[in-house]
Amino acid sequence: MDITILWADDEIDLLKPHIMFLQNKGYKVIPVVSGNEAIEILENQVVDIVFLDENMPGLSGIDTLKRMKAINQHLPIVMITKSEEENIMEDAIGGNIADYLIKPVNPNQILLCLKKNMDNKKLINEKSTIAYQQAFREISMKISDKLSLEEWEKLYKELVYWELELEKIEDAGVSDILADQKTEANTCFSKHVMRNYQNWLLGNGLEKPLLSHTILKEKLFPSIKDTPIFLFVIDNLRYDQWKTLQPLINEYYRTDSEDMYYSILPTATHYSRNALFAGLMPGEIAKKYPNMWLNENDEGGKNQFEQPLLGEYLKRYGKNVKYSFSKILNVDFGKKVLDNMHQLMQNPLNVIVFNFIDMLSHARMEVDLIRELADNEKSFRSVTKSWFENSTLLDMIKYLAANKIPIFITTDHGTIKITKPIKVIGDKFINANLRYKVGRTMDYPANQVYEVKNPEDIFLPKEGVTHRFIFATGSDFFAYPNNYNHYVNYYRNTFQHGGISLEEMMLPFVKLLPK
């Protein structure tokens, strides 16, 4: 077992039966009679866990705890006390104790405490692995391209649940099995989308999902009253990333509702976020507001008209309210918006767009440091969480929670790690996105893509008579034959968006109420 326990108690002689019990179980115990002696041991030896008497003469248990944490912040320390006074427990818990026991303790209590703190990771690993193995067959049976929208939502949520559970354990084999299941699910999901997408847009059929251009009307507009609400649009936020951030937000807000909606195609900011704020499909924006739409090869920012498009959207649905719109591209501007939150609370609606995650996913291709930090799904979630914990977004959420302001959180599209190249030949006017292509002259394997010969069929702008769109599915990406190997090696295993996958299309829309 090789676990060493440091036990500090001024009455350590009375605990010899307990120590012998632990030694017979295979634990090594170092007994000491004071806090100072315990500190000296800790400075010179490696121990795995500390049992610390709270009430010792000289250096108290609480003071010993503080000094131990200064030596080894992550060392699990179990406080043992005769008293159940609240202030003592608060001091101990505030010092990050692993557990506490009330005297007199019995050997079984101690053993249970050790198993909880020392064997916990092993038990979690075994339990999670067994539970997923039991769920594996059920998930496999569910995967089909004939699922209903509700069934797809449940399946995707279940896959994300297991992805987050299994990332806690170190078993690459089990994680690989889950990755294969996600690949299979994405293959079936892509077939489902290709078969139904046009009907969703036309309103044909019995069911259609909430989409980029309908989600605000259905889920945000009914909450616009005289009192302020805030909508945060975190660009490129996948559902698994949302579930990673949710526990941090739950300290300040409770989740009132968590809906899923589908990004339109292409699942790229130019299309999906303009549709989100306009309440119209891109082709409709181009016709109704031609001065607010730029095509692929037009110069200028493709999302520069989001604020006026939102204003027009609100007017069309009778929401003649004062609103603010802020797009945060860097920390300095984020701080300015944060400093102005008291003014924003005078508006019934406030929309704040955070572009960080989108910038991170693109920067990943350019910066070696980001490439290392966001090398896989787990690390991509971890980087997102680290950003959020130190972001002005979290500061804004804390401020609004303190002022009892309801908030909404969503995104415009997700992203997927690309692995399999598909050769596409096109002229110099073809766009650069790796997950979708639009152009006049393109040569590609039609059976490996979602091909839309007439963009107007799916409410996209038609720039020319022969212009068409193609979309990559699953983890595929488009590569040019020129310098093919270099191009493929450079982009493979990066995170991209624009195509068809669960990760890019199925998005959270969350309403949160202050606690």
Salt bridges, closest charged atoms under 4 A:
ASP9 OD2 - LYS103 NZ 3.01
ASP53 OD1 - LYS103 NZ 3.38
ASP99 OD2 - LYS116 NZ 2.97
ASP119 OD2 - LYS115 NZ 3.73
GLU138 OE2 - LYS142 NZ 3.55
ASP145 OD1 - LYS146 NZ 3.36
ASP145 OD2 - ARG195 NH1 3.52
GLU150 OE2 - LYS154 NZ 3.40
GLU153 OE2 - LYS157 NZ 3.14
GLU158 OE1 - LYS142 NZ 2.79
GLU163 OE1 - LYS182 NZ 3.17
GLU163 OE2 - ARG381 NH1 3.57
GLU165 OE2 - LYS168 NZ 3.01
GLU167 OE1 - ARG381 NH2 2.72
GLU170 OE2 - LYS121 NZ 3.16
GLU218 OE2 - LYS217 NZ 3.85
ASP235 OD1 - ARG273 NH1 2.76
ASP235 OD1 - HIS413 NE2 3.98
ASP240 OD2 - ARG238 NH2 2.80
ASP240 OD2 - ARG381 NH1 2.77
ASP256 OD1 - ARG254 NH1 3.69
ASP256 OD2 - LYS511 NZ 3.99
GLU258 OE2 - LYS157 NZ 3.72
GLU258 OE1 - LYS243 NZ 3.16
ASP259 OD2 - LYS219 NZ 3.65
GLU306 OE2 - ARG273 NE 2.73
GLU306 OE1 - LYS327 NZ 2.96
GLU312 OE2 - LYS315 NZ 3.96
ASP358 OD1 - HIS362 NE2 3.45
ASP358 OD1 - HIS497 NE2 3.80
ASP375 OD1 - ARG364 NH2 3.92
GLU377 OE1 - ARG238 NH2 2.42
ASP412 OD2 - ARG273 NH1 3.59
ASP412 OD1 - HIS413 NE2 3.73
ASP427 OD2 - ARG440 NH2 3.80
GLU451 OE2 - ARG468 NH1 3.49
GLU503 OE2 - LYS182 NZ 3.16
GLU504 OE1 - ARG435 NH2 2.45
